[in-house]
Amino acid sequence: MEHDLEIPVTYKGKDLLFTGRLATFTYGYKLYVNINGTDVVFERDDEGNLRAIVPDNASSPAIEKGLIEAVIDVFKELQVL
């Protein structure tokens, strides 16, 4: 099952809005967030921390690590995963 959502992020003093979808599986959840044309997957790792998986064929220029951390901070604040 999937649910569409909007993720508001403040990064480097700018208010950004990303689209995403929450996918539920029998074993858990994954959030797919479109960042600059690339679907980045956010999920919990084995220790319970949020991690981001950026595909090898990601957009150019590369997605800044700080931006990914800002998205993770939003998820932590909202307790999404």
PLY file of the C-alpha trace (Angstrom):
ply
format ascii 1.0
element vertex 81
property float x
property float y
property float z
element edge 80
property int vertex1
property int vertex2
end_header
0.00 0.00 0.00
1.29 3.47 -0.85
0.39 6.94 0.38
1.47 10.20 -1.29
2.79 13.03 0.85
4.60 16.36 0.78
7.74 16.91 2.84
8.54 20.51 3.83
12.27 20.99 4.46
14.26 24.08 5.39
17.81 23.86 4.05
20.39 26.63 3.81
17.74 29.20 4.71
15.37 28.09 1.93
11.97 26.48 2.36
11.74 23.47 0.06
8.87 21.11 -0.63
9.51 17.57 -1.84
7.01 14.98 -2.96
7.19 11.48 -1.65
5.31 8.31 -1.02
5.13 5.99 1.92
5.21 2.33 0.94
4.18 -0.27 3.48
5.39 -3.82 3.36
4.76 -6.82 5.55
8.11 -6.26 7.22
8.11 -2.46 7.49
7.97 0.88 5.73
10.00 2.82 3.20
9.71 6.45 2.22
10.51 7.37 -1.37
11.28 11.08 -1.71
11.87 12.78 -5.05
14.89 15.05 -4.59
15.95 16.90 -7.73
14.47 14.20 -9.97
15.94 11.27 -8.03
13.91 8.92 -5.85
15.84 8.59 -2.59
14.72 5.75 -0.32
14.56 6.36 3.42
14.29 3.39 5.77
15.41 2.09 9.14
18.67 0.19 9.36
19.33 -2.82 11.61
20.09 -0.52 14.56
16.85 1.43 14.12
18.46 4.56 12.68
17.15 6.25 9.54
19.29 5.87 6.44
19.01 7.14 2.89
19.70 5.05 -0.17
20.62 7.09 -3.25
20.61 5.15 -6.53
23.87 4.85 -8.45
22.31 6.64 -11.42
21.38 9.68 -9.29
20.83 13.07 -10.86
23.63 15.44 -11.63
24.67 17.48 -9.69
24.86 15.07 -6.77
22.40 15.48 -3.91
24.11 17.23 -1.01
24.59 15.14 2.12
23.31 18.06 4.21
20.04 18.08 2.28
19.52 14.37 2.93
20.25 14.97 6.63
17.70 17.81 6.64
15.04 15.44 5.25
15.94 12.83 7.90
15.60 15.52 10.58
12.07 16.27 9.36
11.17 12.56 9.55
12.63 12.31 13.06
10.71 15.40 14.17
7.46 14.05 12.73
8.26 10.50 13.91
7.29 9.21 10.48
9.25 5.96 10.50
0 1
1 2
2 3
3 4
4 5
5 6
6 7
7 8
8 9
9 10
10 11
11 12
12 13
13 14
14 15
15 16
16 17
17 18
18 19
19 20
20 21
21 22
22 23
23 24
24 25
25 26
26 27
27 28
28 29
29 30
30 31
31 32
32 33
33 34
34 35
35 36
36 37
37 38
38 39
39 40
40 41
41 42
42 43
43 44
44 45
45 46
46 47
47 48
48 49
49 50
50 51
51 52
52 53
53 54
54 55
55 56
56 57
57 58
58 59
59 60
60 61
61 62
62 63
63 64
64 65
65 66
66 67
67 68
68 69
69 70
70 71
71 72
72 73
73 74
74 75
75 76
76 77
77 78
78 79
79 80
